C-alpha cells in the first residue's frame, strides 16, 4: 500500500507528489459521478493492521478526523510477482525545510485530495456540471504530463516534480472568519440528513446541491486552499496550485435568506484562506491581491472584502447587464468598494458572452496589470523577508482560477484558450516575486478544464507560456474595458495615465519613452510619451502636466460624486493634437498625484519640499539632458500645467536652455507663483519675462487688491477668466497657438505685441 503519513506540525507538510491514484477509481465515461465502495479508498489508523472496517464504513468521511495519521490508498496495480505493491513515502516535516533556500530553487506545490470527490449528487444518473471528475481529470493530465512523481508512470516523469501539499479539514474558527456560525452548523447538519431531505434542501437552495459528504469535502477544499497559501507565505514553496472542490467564490459571508452557499459553492475557499493568512502572518501578509478570471462574477469574494483596503479584488467576468449568473448588480463595473476599501474592488464586466483571447489580454494589459502594479508593485513575499517601502506590508497573489471561460465550456460561452490563461498568470508572477497561489473555481468541460490547468501549472513551474497568434480585442471588449477604466481612474493614477496615453496612441501613435536612471522614482514608468519624430523635428513642444481632472455631477441626495456620472476632463490632449497636426514633435509628461521619492519610498516630504515637487524636478532635468538637448530641435517650447510648473522653473534655474528654448507657457490654478533666479546671470529674469506667458486663474490670490504687481522674474502674467485648469486651458488655446506660431515665424526673442499688457 502507498502509505502517506500526516505530520503533526502546524505548518503544511510538503513532499514530492505521489498520490498513485489509479484511473479505475472513477471511470471517466460513467454516467453517474457518485463514488461506491469498490473505488478502493480507505481511511486507516497509523497501523495497517487496525484497518478492520467494512467498505460501507470506509465511505463515511465524517469518521475521518485529525487523529488519523495515515491515508491509505489501495493500488489496483500489481508488482512483477503478482502481489499488490506497498510504497512507503516519507514526508518532509515543515520544520526541516530550509527557510533560507533561494526562491528560485523552491518547488511548485500541488494540493489534490481524492476525498474531495465525495461531494456528489444523491440522485442516481444525475450528472451535475460541478462534477467530481473535474479535479480527477486535472490530476490525471498532470500525472500523464510527468509533473507528478508516480511509480505507475515509470519513464514518463522527470524532475522537477510538483511538491505535495496535504489538504486538511478546515476548522470552524477558520471558516467563521468569513461565514456565520449558523452557516457552519447548517452545512454540518447535512451530513446527518437522508436522501429525501437532501433532495428537498437542494431544490430550495441557490444553485447548489448537498450530499452526506458535502460538509467533509467542503472542509477539505477550504483546508487545501489555506495550506497552499500558508506554504507560499512561509517560503516553503515558491507558488502553488490547489486542485480543490467544491468551488467557493459564490459563497457569501452572509445572506438575508440564510443561504450563504450559492452557485455550486459551499464555503468561500479563497476568502477564508486570505483571512487566515492575514491572521496568522500579520507582519508578512497584510496586502493580498485576488484575481478572479472565472466567467462568473465572484459575488461572495467581493462581499467578503468590499470595505477592506488591504485586499484588492479584481474580477473579469460576463455580466450581460446583470442577467448572467449570479444575476446581480454587484458585478457591475461601477462597484468599486466601500469606506476604506473604496477603489480596491475592480470589476471588468463583459456585456455579453463570446469573449476570446484578444479581449482578455486587452483587459489584462490595460487594467489588471496597471492596478495590480500600483497596489504595491515592489512589495514581495520573500523566503528571507526584505523591508518594504511601507514598513512591514507584503503582497500575496491568489488567483481564483475558474476555467469556465475556456473554449468548449457551454456554460461560460467564451473562447479563452489555455495559452491565454498561462500568459495572464505569467504577468501576475512578475509582481510579488512570483508568490502566487492558483485555486480552482469553476470550469465544467472536462477536457477544457484539464488542458487549461495543465498550461497554468507548467507556467507556475517556470515554463514559458505557449505563443499566441496575433490578437485583437473586439469593439465590445474595448468599450467594456474603457467603462471600467473611466471608473477606476478616480482611484489609480496609472489607470488615468493609461486612459490618456491609450487615446494619444490610438489617435497620434505616441509611445512611451524609457526612463533608465536608477535614481528616479519608479512611479514615472509609462508616464512619459512622445511622437515618433520627437528627436528629428525642428520644433518640439515639451508638455508637463498634472493628471486629468475627474469631473462629474453630484448625487442630489448624498451630494457625492457617483461613478456613472463622472468623466475625465483631459483638456491637455487638445494642445497635443494641435501640435501634432502642425507638424511639431511632442514629449508629453504626466506627473502622478502620488509618487514615491527617488529612493522609492512612500513619503510626503523631502526636506522642506513635498515629494511630488522634488521628484518632478529630478525627472525634468533627466528628460532635458537625455531627450531634448541632444536632439535636432532648434525651437523648443515648454508648456507647464498646474503643480508640474515647479519642474519647469527648476529646469530654467539649473540648465542654460536659451540656445534652443523659444518660449515657456504656464497655467497656474491655485498653486503659488514661482520665479526664476540665476546668481551668475542677473539678466535672466528679463529674458524669462520676454519669452513667457503665465496664465493665472481669476481666483488666485495674486489678483487681490492689496497685492503688489509681481516682478518680471515671475514671467509675463496674464489673468484668466477661468477659475480651474479645465476652464483655463480651452479658453487660451488659440492664444497660445498663435503666440508659438508667431515666434517660430519671426524667430524673435520678443513676444508678439498683441500680447503685451
FENMO-V549765 format. One record per residue. N is the residue number from 1. RES is the residue in one letter. PSI is psi in radians with two decimals (999 if undefined). BURIAL is I if it has 16 or more other C-alpha atoms within 10 Angstrom, else O. D_LAST is the distance of its C-alpha to the last C-alpha in whole Angstrom. Layout:
# FENMO-V549765
n res psi burial d_last
N RES PSI BURIAL D_LAST
N RES PSI BURIAL D_LAST
This chain:
# FENMO-V549765
n res psi burial d_last
1 X 2.58 O 97
2 X 1.79 I 93
3 X 2.13 I 93
4 X 1.96 I 89
5 X 2.65 I 89
6 X 2.05 I 86
7 X 2.83 I 85
8 X 0.01 O 85
9 X 2.47 O 82
10 X -0.43 O 79
11 X 2.87 O 77
12 X 2.43 I 77
13 X 2.43 I 80
14 X 2.23 I 79
15 X 3.11 I 81
16 X 2.47 I 81
17 X 2.21 I 82
18 X 1.14 I 85
19 X -0.66 I 86
20 X 0.76 I 88
21 X 2.02 I 88
22 X 2.68 I 90
23 X -0.27 O 89
24 X -0.14 O 92
25 X -0.76 I 91
26 X 2.21 I 89
27 X 2.03 O 90
28 X -0.24 O 87
29 X 0.00 O 88
30 X 2.65 O 90
31 X -0.74 O 89
32 X 2.29 I 89
33 X 0.01 I 87
34 X 2.53 I 89
35 X 2.70 I 90
36 X 2.90 O 94
37 X -0.44 O 96
38 X -0.18 O 97
39 X -0.24 I 94
40 X 0.52 I 95
41 X 2.16 I 93
42 X 2.59 I 94
43 X 2.16 I 93
44 X 2.90 I 95
45 X -3.03 I 96
46 X -0.43 I 96
47 X 2.11 O 99
48 X -0.59 O 100
49 X -0.27 O 103
50 X -0.02 O 102
51 X 1.53 O 101
52 X 0.25 O 103
53 X 2.85 O 101
54 X 2.84 O 102
55 X -0.64 O 100
56 X -0.69 O 99
57 X -0.59 O 98
58 X -0.44 I 96
59 X 0.15 I 93
60 X 1.67 I 92
61 X -0.35 I 89
62 X -0.25 I 89
63 X -0.20 O 92
64 X 2.39 I 90
65 X 3.07 O 88
66 X -0.24 O 86
67 X -0.34 O 90
68 X 2.19 O 91
69 X -0.05 I 90
70 X 2.53 I 91
71 X 2.10 I 90
72 X 2.12 I 93
73 X 2.03 I 92
74 X 2.12 I 95
75 X 2.46 I 95
76 X -0.13 I 97
77 X 2.72 O 97
78 X 2.66 O 100
79 X -3.09 O 101
80 X -0.21 O 103
81 X 0.08 O 106
82 X 0.13 O 106
83 X 2.69 O 105
84 X 2.32 O 101
85 X 2.49 I 99
86 X 2.25 O 98
87 X 2.02 O 95
88 X 2.21 O 93
89 X 2.10 O 90
90 X 2.40 O 89
91 X 2.52 O 85
92 X 1.94 O 83
93 X 2.55 I 82
94 X -0.64 I 79
95 X -0.27 O 79
96 X -0.15 O 80
97 X 2.36 O 77
98 X 1.91 O 75
99 X -0.30 I 72
100 X 0.08 O 71
101 X 2.30 O 71
102 X 2.49 O 68
103 X -0.69 I 67
104 X -0.36 O 67
105 X -0.08 O 71
106 X 2.81 I 71
107 X 2.90 I 73
108 X 2.35 I 71
109 X 2.65 I 73
110 X 2.24 I 75
111 X 2.09 I 76
112 X 2.31 I 79
113 X 2.12 I 82
114 X -0.47 I 84
115 X -0.26 I 85
116 X -0.25 I 81
117 X -0.05 I 83
118 X -0.53 I 86
119 X 1.86 I 83
120 X 2.87 I 84
121 X 2.61 I 85
122 X -0.11 I 88
123 X 2.16 O 89
124 X 2.54 O 91
125 X 0.29 O 90
126 X 1.74 O 86
127 X 1.79 I 84
128 X 2.60 O 81
129 X -0.65 O 77
130 X 1.35 I 77
131 X 2.38 I 80
132 X -0.42 I 82
133 X -0.19 I 82
134 X -0.88 I 78
135 X -0.52 I 78
136 X -0.76 I 81
137 X -0.60 I 80
138 X -0.80 I 77
139 X -0.71 I 79
140 X -0.75 I 82
141 X -0.55 I 79
142 X -0.68 I 78
143 X -0.79 I 82
144 X -0.49 O 82
145 X -0.06 O 79
146 X 0.31 I 81
147 X -0.21 I 78
148 X 2.31 I 81
149 X 1.97 I 84
150 X 2.06 I 87
151 X -0.44 O 90
152 X -0.12 I 91
153 X 0.78 O 88
154 X 2.31 O 90
155 X -0.20 O 88
156 X -0.59 O 85
157 X 2.74 I 83
158 X 2.50 O 81
159 X 2.71 O 80
160 X 2.64 O 77
161 X 2.83 I 78
162 X 2.49 I 76
163 X 2.34 I 77
164 X 2.34 I 79
165 X 2.09 I 77
166 X 2.36 I 80
167 X 2.66 I 79
168 X 2.92 I 80
169 X 2.15 I 80
170 X 2.63 I 77
171 X 2.88 O 78
172 X -0.69 O 77
173 X -0.66 O 75
174 X -0.85 I 73
175 X -0.64 I 73
176 X 0.05 I 72
177 X -0.37 I 69
178 X -0.86 I 67
179 X 2.94 I 70
180 X 2.72 I 72
181 X -0.70 O 76
182 X -0.58 O 77
183 X -0.76 I 76
184 X -0.82 I 78
185 X -0.65 O 81
186 X -0.83 O 80
187 X -0.68 I 80
188 X -0.64 I 83
189 X -0.37 O 85
190 X -0.40 I 85
191 X -0.24 I 87
192 X 0.02 O 90
193 X 2.70 O 90
194 X 3.06 O 92
195 X -0.77 O 91
196 X -0.76 O 91
197 X -0.67 O 89
198 X -0.65 I 87
199 X -0.77 I 86
200 X -0.71 O 86
201 X -0.69 I 83
202 X -0.75 I 81
203 X -0.55 O 81
204 X -0.16 O 80
205 X -3.12 I 77
206 X 1.48 I 73
207 X 0.85 O 74
208 X 2.52 I 76
209 X 2.79 I 80
210 X 2.62 I 82
211 X 2.99 I 86
212 X -0.32 I 88
213 X 0.07 I 86
214 X -0.79 I 82
215 X -0.78 I 82
216 X -0.84 I 83
217 X -0.67 I 81
218 X -0.67 I 78
219 X -0.66 I 78
220 X -0.69 I 79
221 X -0.79 I 76
222 X -0.80 I 74
223 X -0.63 I 76
224 X -0.75 I 75
225 X -0.75 I 71
226 X -0.85 I 71
227 X -0.60 I 73
228 X -0.81 I 71
229 X -0.73 I 68
230 X -0.62 I 70
231 X -0.66 I 71
232 X -0.79 I 68
233 X -0.70 I 66
234 X -0.14 I 69
235 X 0.35 I 68
236 X -0.39 I 72
237 X 2.81 I 71
238 X -0.56 I 67
239 X 3.11 I 67
240 X 2.73 I 69
241 X 2.26 I 70
242 X 1.85 I 72
243 X 1.52 I 74
244 X 2.74 I 75
245 X 2.74 I 76
246 X 2.72 I 76
247 X -3.13 I 72
248 X -0.27 I 70
249 X -0.15 I 66
250 X -0.26 I 67
251 X 2.14 I 69
252 X 2.69 I 67
253 X -0.60 I 67
254 X 2.74 I 68
255 X 2.35 O 68
256 X -0.54 O 69
257 X -0.19 O 72
258 X -0.04 O 73
259 X 1.56 I 73
260 X -0.43 I 71
261 X 2.14 I 73
262 X 2.69 I 71
263 X 0.91 I 71
264 X 0.01 I 74
265 X 2.37 I 72
266 X -1.08 I 74
267 X 2.61 I 72
268 X 1.58 I 69
269 X -0.93 I 70
270 X -0.76 I 66
271 X -0.74 I 65
272 X -0.76 I 68
273 X -0.70 I 68
274 X -0.77 I 64
275 X -0.68 I 65
276 X -0.74 I 68
277 X -0.70 I 66
278 X -0.63 I 63
279 X -0.78 O 66
280 X -0.38 O 68
281 X 1.13 O 66
282 X -0.42 O 63
283 X -0.39 O 62
284 X 0.04 I 62
285 X 1.28 I 61
286 X -0.58 I 58
287 X 2.16 I 56
288 X 2.31 I 58
289 X 2.19 I 56
290 X 2.02 I 59
291 X 2.11 I 58
292 X 1.86 I 60
293 X 0.21 I 60
294 X 2.53 I 63
295 X -0.34 I 63
296 X 2.54 I 63
297 X 2.34 I 61
298 X 1.30 I 62
299 X -0.61 I 62
300 X -0.73 I 64
301 X -0.71 I 62
302 X -0.81 I 59
303 X -0.65 I 60
304 X -0.53 I 61
305 X 0.38 I 58
306 X -0.44 I 56
307 X 0.36 I 54
308 X 1.98 I 55
309 X -0.22 I 52
310 X -0.01 I 54
311 X 2.04 I 56
312 X 2.05 I 54
313 X 2.12 I 55
314 X 2.18 I 54
315 X 2.36 I 56
316 X 2.04 I 56
317 X 2.86 I 59
318 X 2.25 I 59
319 X -0.80 I 58
320 X 0.87 I 59
321 X 0.62 O 57
322 X 0.15 I 59
323 X 0.17 O 62
324 X 2.43 I 63
325 X 2.38 I 65
326 X 0.30 I 65
327 X 0.96 O 63
328 X 2.54 O 61
329 X -0.17 O 57
330 X -0.38 I 57
331 X 0.03 I 57
332 X 2.67 I 53
333 X -0.25 I 50
334 X -0.15 I 49
335 X 1.87 I 51
336 X 0.07 I 49
337 X 3.04 I 51
338 X 2.54 O 51
339 X -2.28 O 50
340 X -0.34 O 50
341 X 0.10 I 51
342 X 2.19 I 48
343 X -0.19 I 47
344 X 0.32 I 50
345 X 2.11 I 52
346 X 2.05 I 51
347 X 2.10 I 53
348 X 1.76 I 52
349 X 1.91 I 54
350 X 2.39 I 55
351 X -0.30 I 55
352 X 2.97 I 59
353 X -3.12 I 62
354 X 0.13 O 62
355 X 2.57 I 59
356 X -2.98 I 60
357 X -0.80 I 59
358 X -0.64 I 56
359 X -0.78 I 55
360 X -0.73 I 56
361 X -0.60 I 54
362 X -0.83 I 51
363 X -0.69 I 51
364 X -0.80 I 52
365 X -0.58 O 50
366 X -0.54 I 47
367 X -0.81 I 47
368 X -0.95 I 51
369 X -0.76 I 50
370 X -0.76 I 46
371 X -0.75 I 47
372 X -0.66 I 50
373 X -0.77 I 49
374 X -0.47 O 46
375 X -0.63 I 49
376 X 1.42 I 50
377 X -0.45 I 50
378 X 0.27 I 51
379 X 2.16 I 54
380 X 2.83 I 57
381 X 2.04 I 61
382 X 2.68 I 63
383 X -0.75 I 66
384 X 1.92 O 65
385 X 2.41 O 62
386 X 2.31 O 59
387 X 2.29 O 56
388 X 3.01 I 54
389 X -0.24 I 50
390 X 0.27 O 51
391 X -1.61 O 54
392 X 0.79 I 57
393 X 2.36 I 56
394 X 2.61 I 57
395 X 2.34 I 57
396 X 2.57 I 60
397 X 2.32 I 60
398 X 2.25 I 62
399 X 2.05 I 62
400 X 1.67 I 64
401 X 1.47 I 65
402 X 2.28 I 67
403 X 0.52 I 68
404 X 0.02 I 68
405 X 0.00 I 65
406 X 2.61 I 67
407 X 2.27 I 68
408 X -0.21 I 71
409 X 1.94 I 71
410 X -0.51 O 72
411 X -0.79 I 70
412 X -0.70 I 67
413 X 0.42 I 67
414 X -3.12 I 64
415 X 0.88 I 64
416 X 2.27 I 63
417 X 2.79 I 66
418 X -0.66 I 67
419 X -0.56 I 64
420 X -0.78 I 61
421 X -0.74 I 63
422 X -0.70 I 63
423 X -0.68 I 60
424 X -0.77 I 58
425 X -0.72 I 60
426 X -0.67 I 60
427 X -0.74 O 56
428 X -0.59 I 57
429 X -0.27 I 59
430 X -0.17 O 56
431 X -1.62 I 55
432 X 0.91 I 57
433 X 0.53 I 59
434 X 0.20 I 61
435 X 1.51 I 62
436 X 2.41 I 63
437 X 2.18 I 66
438 X 2.11 I 66
439 X 2.22 I 68
440 X 2.36 I 70
441 X -1.86 I 69
442 X -2.90 I 70
443 X 1.99 I 71
444 X -0.02 I 74
445 X 2.03 I 75
446 X -0.63 I 77
447 X -0.78 I 76
448 X -0.76 I 73
449 X -0.65 I 73
450 X -0.73 I 75
451 X -0.67 I 73
452 X -0.75 I 70
453 X -0.64 I 71
454 X -0.77 I 72
455 X -0.72 I 69
456 X -0.73 I 67
457 X -0.74 I 70
458 X -0.69 I 70
459 X -0.74 I 66
460 X -0.62 I 67
461 X -0.05 I 69
462 X -0.02 O 67
463 X 2.45 O 68
464 X 2.53 O 65
465 X 2.65 I 64
466 X 2.57 O 65
467 X 2.50 O 63
468 X 2.62 O 62
469 X -3.07 O 61
470 X 2.31 O 58
471 X 2.58 O 56
472 X 2.51 O 54
473 X 2.55 I 53
474 X 2.80 O 53
475 X -0.62 O 51
476 X -0.74 O 52
477 X -0.74 I 52
478 X -0.75 I 48
479 X -0.74 O 47
480 X -0.72 I 49
481 X -0.70 I 48
482 X -0.58 I 44
483 X -0.82 I 45
484 X -0.67 I 46
485 X -0.75 I 43
486 X -0.64 I 41
487 X -0.83 I 43
488 X -0.31 I 43
489 X -0.29 I 40
490 X -0.26 I 39
491 X -0.31 O 42
492 X 2.03 I 42
493 X -0.45 I 39
494 X -0.60 I 40
495 X -0.69 I 41
496 X -0.83 I 37
497 X -0.64 I 37
498 X -0.82 I 40
499 X -0.77 I 39
500 X -0.89 I 35
501 X -0.54 I 37
502 X -0.71 I 40
503 X -0.69 O 37
504 X -0.59 I 35
505 X -0.81 O 39
506 X -0.67 O 40
507 X -0.58 O 37
508 X 0.08 I 36
509 X 0.64 O 39
510 X 2.43 I 37
511 X 2.86 I 39
512 X 2.53 I 39
513 X 2.49 I 39
514 X 2.40 O 41
515 X 1.82 I 41
516 X -0.15 O 44
517 X 2.20 O 43
518 X -0.44 O 45
519 X 0.11 O 43
520 X 2.55 I 40
521 X 2.41 I 41
522 X -0.15 I 43
523 X -0.29 I 40
524 X 0.03 I 38
525 X 2.30 O 41
526 X 0.27 I 40
527 X -0.15 I 36
528 X 2.05 I 35
529 X 2.75 I 35
530 X 2.76 I 34
531 X 2.78 I 35
532 X -0.33 O 38
533 X 0.24 I 36
534 X -0.53 I 34
535 X -0.21 I 36
536 X -0.09 O 36
537 X 2.67 I 33
538 X -0.58 I 30
539 X 2.24 I 27
540 X 2.28 I 27
541 X 2.05 I 25
542 X 1.89 I 26
543 X 2.21 I 25
544 X 2.23 I 26
545 X 2.83 I 26
546 X 2.87 I 28
547 X 2.69 I 31
548 X 2.61 I 30
549 X 2.54 I 30
550 X 1.95 I 34
551 X 2.85 O 33
552 X 3.13 I 36
553 X 2.22 O 38
554 X 2.59 O 39
555 X 2.32 O 43
556 X -0.33 O 44
557 X -0.84 O 47
558 X -0.25 O 46
559 X 0.49 O 42
560 X 2.69 O 42
561 X 2.42 O 40
562 X 2.54 O 43
563 X -0.63 I 43
564 X -0.12 O 44
565 X 0.48 O 41
566 X 2.76 I 38
567 X 2.81 I 36
568 X 2.10 I 34
569 X 1.49 I 30
570 X 1.35 O 30
571 X -0.32 I 26
572 X -0.52 I 26
573 X -0.46 I 28
574 X -0.59 O 26
575 X -0.71 I 24
576 X -0.74 I 27
577 X -0.78 O 29
578 X -0.76 O 26
579 X -0.76 I 26
580 X -0.75 I 30
581 X -0.40 O 30
582 X -0.05 O 28
583 X 0.17 O 30
584 X 2.70 I 28
585 X 2.67 I 30
586 X 2.31 I 29
587 X 2.08 I 30
588 X 2.18 I 30
589 X 2.11 I 31
590 X 2.23 I 31
591 X 1.83 I 32
592 X 2.69 I 34
593 X -0.61 O 34
594 X 2.15 O 37
595 X 2.64 I 38
596 X 2.82 I 41
597 X -3.06 I 40
598 X -0.24 I 41
599 X 0.16 O 45
600 X 0.61 I 45
601 X 2.52 I 45
602 X 2.11 O 44
603 X 2.85 O 42
604 X -0.35 O 39
605 X 2.52 O 38
606 X 1.81 O 39
607 X -2.14 O 39
608 X -0.01 O 36
609 X 2.59 O 34
610 X 2.58 O 34
611 X -0.62 I 36
612 X -0.66 I 33
613 X -0.78 I 31
614 X -0.84 I 33
615 X -0.49 I 35
616 X -0.73 I 32
617 X -0.74 I 31
618 X -0.76 I 34
619 X -0.79 I 34
620 X -0.73 I 30
621 X -0.70 I 32
622 X -0.80 I 35
623 X -0.69 I 33
624 X -0.81 I 31
625 X -0.58 O 35
626 X -0.38 O 37
627 X -0.37 O 35
628 X -0.91 I 32
629 X -0.48 I 32
630 X -0.14 O 36
631 X -2.98 I 35
632 X 0.06 O 34
633 X 2.32 I 30
634 X -0.19 I 28
635 X 1.75 I 25
636 X 2.31 I 24
637 X 2.40 I 21
638 X 2.30 I 22
639 X 1.98 I 21
640 X 2.39 I 21
641 X 2.16 I 22
642 X -2.49 I 23
643 X -0.33 I 25
644 X -0.30 I 26
645 X -0.40 I 22
646 X -0.64 I 25
647 X -0.63 I 27
648 X -0.83 I 24
649 X -0.62 I 23
650 X -0.69 I 26
651 X -0.81 I 27
652 X -0.58 I 24
653 X -0.29 I 26
654 X -0.01 O 29
655 X 2.49 O 29
656 X 1.68 O 28
657 X -0.06 O 26
658 X -0.33 O 24
659 X -0.67 O 27
660 X -0.26 I 26
661 X 2.10 I 23
662 X -0.24 I 20
663 X 2.66 I 17
664 X 2.20 I 17
665 X 2.24 I 16
666 X 2.52 I 17
667 X 2.05 I 17
668 X 2.11 I 18
669 X -1.62 I 20
670 X 0.01 I 22
671 X 2.71 I 23
672 X 2.61 O 21
673 X 2.48 I 19
674 X 2.52 O 20
675 X 2.81 I 19
676 X 2.63 I 21
677 X 2.17 I 23
678 X 2.02 O 26
679 X -0.55 O 28
680 X -0.10 O 29
681 X 1.54 O 26
682 X -0.26 O 24
683 X -0.03 O 21
684 X -0.68 I 21
685 X -0.61 I 18
686 X -0.74 I 16
687 X -0.77 I 17
688 X -0.70 I 16
689 X -0.73 I 12
690 X -0.36 I 12
691 X 0.51 I 14
692 X 2.73 I 13
693 X 2.13 I 11
694 X 1.79 I 12
695 X 2.18 I 13
696 X 2.38 I 14
697 X 2.66 I 16
698 X -0.42 I 16
699 X 0.07 I 19
700 X 2.58 I 18
701 X -0.27 O 19
702 X -0.38 I 16
703 X 0.08 O 15
704 X 2.50 O 18
705 X -0.61 O 18
706 X 0.08 O 20
707 X 2.50 O 18
708 X 2.71 O 16
709 X 2.27 O 13
710 X 2.59 O 13
711 X 2.98 O 14
712 X -0.42 I 13
713 X -0.24 I 16
714 X -0.04 I 15
715 X 3.12 I 12
716 X 1.80 I 9
717 X 2.32 I 9
718 X 2.24 I 8
719 X 2.25 O 10
720 X 2.67 I 13
721 X -0.26 O 15
722 X 2.70 I 18
723 X -0.34 I 20
724 X 2.81 I 22
725 X -0.62 I 22
726 X -0.37 I 24
727 X -0.65 I 22
728 X -0.75 I 18
729 X -0.84 I 20
730 X -0.61 O 21
731 X -0.67 O 18
732 X 0.18 I 15
733 X -0.83 I 18
734 X -0.66 O 17
735 X -0.77 O 14
736 X -0.76 I 15
737 X -0.77 O 18
738 X -0.72 O 16
739 X -0.77 I 14
740 X -0.79 I 18
741 X -0.67 O 19
742 X -0.69 O 17
743 X -0.60 I 18
744 X -0.72 I 21
745 X -0.75 O 22
746 X -0.17 O 20
747 X 0.86 O 21
748 X 2.65 O 18
749 X -0.07 O 17
750 X 2.38 O 14
751 X 2.61 I 11
752 X 2.51 I 11
753 X -0.46 O 9
754 X -0.28 O 8
755 X -0.04 O 6
756 X 2.20 O 4
757 X 999 O 0
